[in-house]
């Protein structure tokens, strides 16, 4: 089940395990972070919202869908 998020709040996109070519990046909005999350090449994106909620790779894919 998808959570209710503040889509206009800042969020941070990171990849796990950490990848030197993809450092953690802050975005002005959760919408921007979702849009930029990339799961190609075996990358595993995770997003942390301003409120500390974690958006999992599965949820990111559903939101991009």
N, C-alpha and C positions, 0 to 999 in steps of 0.2 A: 504494500500500500504506500502511495506517495504521500509525503508530508506536505503541510502547508508552509511555504517559505515566504519570506519577504524578498521578492524578486529584485527589488531596487536597492537592497543592502549590499555592502561590500562582501566579497568572498575570496578565498584563496584556493588556487588550484595547485595540486601537487601530484606527483607520481610515486607509486610504491612498487617495488623498491625504488629508492631515489636514483635518478639518472642524471649524470653530470650535464648532459646536453639539454635537459629539461628541468631547470631549477624551479623551485616554488615561485609562483607568481600571483600577485594580488590583482584583483579586478574591481572596478568600481561597482559592479552589480553582479548578483548571482546569475542573471541571464547571460552576461558576457562570459562568465566562467564556464557555464554549461556549453555555450556555443563553441568555445575554444578547446574544450576537453577532447583529447585525441586518444583513442584506444587502439590505433593501428600499430603494427610492428610489435605486438605484445605489450604495449604500454598499458598501465593500469592507473587511470586517473581517479583521484579522490578530491572532493571539495569540502572545505570547512567554511561554514557561514560565519558572519559576524557574531551570531549568538552561540557559536560553538557547536552547532549541529554538523554532523558528518553526512555528506551525500556520497553514497557508495557507488562503485562503478556500475552496478546493475541499475541503480536508480538514475544515474547520469544517462545511461543508454536509453532508458525509458523516456526520460525528459527530452532527449534529442530526437527520439523516434518520430 
